[in-house]
Amino acid sequence: MTVLREGALELTLPNGVQGKKFDGPSHGLSHCMKAVDFILEEPDRILFVELKDADHPHANSRNRKAFRNQLYSGVIVGDLVGKFRDSFIYRWAESAPDKPRGYYVLLAASELDKAMLLILTEELKRNLPVEGSTPGTWKRQMAAHCGVFNLATWNEHLPEYSVKRVVDDQKGS
Amino acid sequence: MSITRIQLENFTVFEKMDLELSQGINVLVGTNGTGKTHLMKVAYSACDISTTKMDFAEKLVRVFLPSGGALGRLVKRQKGSTRCTVDIHRGSSKLGISFTNHSKIPDSAKISGSKEWSSIPVESVFIPVKEMLSNAPGFRSLYSRREVHFEEIYADILDRAYLPALRGPVDQSRKKLLENLQKLIDGKITIKDEEFFLRNAQGNLEFTLLAEGLRKLGLLWLLIQNGTLLEGSVLFWDEPEANLNPKLYGPLIEILLELQRMGVQVFLATHDYVILKEFDLLCEDQDEVLFHSLFRDEATGEIQCSSKREYLQIHPNAIAETFADLYNREIERSLGEKTK
């Protein structure tokens, strides 16, 4: 069973699912391309995963304020879209297997209620854009589906990919 | 002095309700039929008689409009003979009324504390859900001369709106509020022959041709301009979101928060998530906002209230629950599509 870690959050993968940290030193192009945190490969689909931990126990008020500014200014969706598209291009250049792609975003922030998560999910769907929102001339799709979660709704809807907070961590994400 | 507490027993939908209030803004949430408007109407009636000196029972009948004017119909419906009591507190001053379900006329009610209550009059305004200013011409004279089946809040709001501008210079905080509202409605409100107009560079636009949401903001402009909403007054607003574009909610909540900072006590009932969230986002540390969640207790079936200062602590929150349901269904659909 693979366990991936981003800051104080730990993602456990189910058996049979391959996963790797994508936004790390081996990326090599972080100076010019954005990257999602993890890429997971299931037998019939690929999942791009981004974790943002505003509730990190060691996050200071400046980090929290920056997150809140991103959230309420609408910048966050653009940032999430950028990470997805750059990661998609990177994987295309690698000739990675072409399977339907999902994009799951975990925003660990206690202030995010389900109304805001719904709004963010819809914004992300519109802006990626996901299948169904793309022009009829497109023969291939970048994203099949997506969702924005907080810690509770992630574990509620994706129990096979459980995420927990590791409290002894000293580093921020 | 603002309203500090409302105690109700066997009144309309309430078996027993004891509500401590904020001196600033009181936001009432709850599903239909949980008594949000009733709470505001009973408190408004109490405020209004402090200036008009009208009999409290008479005012309740005019505001609630029970069938046949029978006061007893305001008693919570149940088998047998029932007595209801209402106590409205302003600090140590208390206005009380008590009557039974057999009370046919206002005279049969027992009223206490009205003399002391009226010795300190409090200005109040009730803005109903339905916009009234566009129907104003002739309405007041019709209402005063004939038995028309309108709750008195509709006639009262017109009385307030028709008041002429306050004498003397306008202080800075009021001036700023008026300017903010003028920007939103793109003009000022004028009255000619009982008819309301929006006046701007293009001329005078009658209210019947003005978007309904803007009419409400125009009414708020009038109430601030004519000094009805000053320090020590109380504003009751039923569903301010009705007919208003959500983009205007933020500026509107800013204005309500500013009125509160000027010393106006505000009550509003809402069904809207954006209104609640705007309060959550715009509220500053010194602001006094209290959220009252009215709900039907599952075990007893009676209406209860949970009051919280923090938006996220509102529970139950019928509005957020609706969004939660939508979110869950959206995510399930989205995750369901993964296997297609």
HADDOCK unambig.tbl for C-alpha pairs under 7 A between the chains (distance, minus, plus):
assign (segid A and resid 114 and name CA) (segid B and resid 323 and name CA) 6.14 0.50 0.50
assign (segid A and resid 114 and name CA) (segid B and resid 324 and name CA) 4.85 0.50 0.50
assign (segid A and resid 114 and name CA) (segid B and resid 327 and name CA) 6.06 0.50 0.50
assign (segid A and resid 115 and name CA) (segid B and resid 320 and name CA) 6.43 0.50 0.50
assign (segid A and resid 115 and name CA) (segid B and resid 323 and name CA) 4.82 0.50 0.50
assign (segid A and resid 115 and name CA) (segid B and resid 324 and name CA) 6.15 0.50 0.50
assign (segid A and resid 115 and name CA) (segid B and resid 327 and name CA) 6.86 0.50 0.50
assign (segid A and resid 118 and name CA) (segid B and resid 327 and name CA) 4.91 0.50 0.50
assign (segid A and resid 144 and name CA) (segid B and resid 338 and name CA) 6.82 0.50 0.50
assign (segid A and resid 145 and name CA) (segid B and resid 334 and name CA) 5.74 0.50 0.50
assign (segid A and resid 145 and name CA) (segid B and resid 337 and name CA) 6.84 0.50 0.50
assign (segid A and resid 145 and name CA) (segid B and resid 338 and name CA) 6.44 0.50 0.50
assign (segid A and resid 146 and name CA) (segid B and resid 334 and name CA) 6.52 0.50 0.50
assign (segid A and resid 147 and name CA) (segid B and resid 331 and name CA) 6.27 0.50 0.50
